[in-house]
Amino acid sequence: MELYRAGNLAKSKAGHDKDKIYVIIHESDEYVYLSDGDLKKIDNPKKKNKKHVQPIKCDNADCVNNEIIRELIRHYIGG
């Protein structure tokens, strides 16, 4: 099962952004690149160590722009 797949949600477990929800944009061996569609956009994602994020399985492969990412995160949070 690929939890760190692009399009899945992830919750930050450490750092100044603890408990913030992101969408995984890209995955490498040790890191994931995250976007919230607001401060961290697709063209400048946040690089975070995999051990500092909790992946949330949701299968959203259609995260193609910042507006869709913001809406997806809002929907997950319930706002």
C-alpha positions in Angstrom: 0.0 0.0 0.0 1.5 3.3 -1.1 0.6 5.9 1.6 2.9 8.6 0.4 1.4 8.7 -3.1 0.8 12.1 -4.7 -2.8 13.3 -4.1 -3.1 11.8 -0.6 -3.5 14.1 2.4 -0.9 14.2 5.1 -0.9 15.7 8.6 2.3 17.3 10.0 3.5 15.6 13.2 6.4 17.9 14.0 7.7 21.4 13.5 6.1 24.9 13.6 3.3 23.6 11.3 2.3 20.7 13.6 -1.3 19.4 13.0 -1.5 21.2 9.6 -3.1 19.3 6.8 -1.3 19.2 3.4 -1.7 17.4 0.1 1.3 15.3 -1.0 2.6 16.6 -4.4 5.7 14.4 -4.8 7.6 11.7 -3.0 11.3 10.9 -3.0 13.2 8.2 -1.0 13.3 10.1 2.3 11.1 13.2 1.8 7.7 14.3 0.7 6.8 17.6 -0.9 3.6 19.1 0.4 1.2 21.8 -0.6 -1.7 23.5 1.2 -2.7 25.6 -1.9 -2.3 28.8 0.2 1.1 29.5 1.7 2.8 26.5 0.2 1.7 26.4 -3.5 2.2 23.6 -6.0 5.1 25.5 -7.7 6.9 25.9 -4.3 6.0 22.9 -2.1 7.2 22.3 1.5 9.9 19.6 1.8 9.3 17.5 4.8 10.9 14.3 6.1 8.5 11.3 5.9 8.9 10.5 9.6 7.5 13.9 10.4 4.2 13.4 8.6 1.2 11.2 9.1 -0.3 10.1 5.7 -4.1 10.1 5.4 -5.4 7.7 2.7 -7.8 9.4 0.4 -6.8 8.7 -3.3 -7.1 12.1 -4.8 -5.1 12.1 -8.0 -6.8 15.2 -9.4 -4.9 17.8 -7.3 -3.8 19.9 -10.3 -4.0 23.4 -9.0 -3.9 25.4 -5.7 -7.7 26.0 -5.6 -8.5 22.3 -5.8 -6.0 21.6 -3.0 -7.5 24.3 -0.7 -11.0 23.0 -1.3 -9.9 19.4 -0.6 -8.3 20.4 2.7 -11.3 22.5 3.7 -13.6 19.6 3.0 -11.4 17.2 5.0 -11.3 19.6 8.0 -15.0 20.2 7.7 -15.0 23.9 7.1 
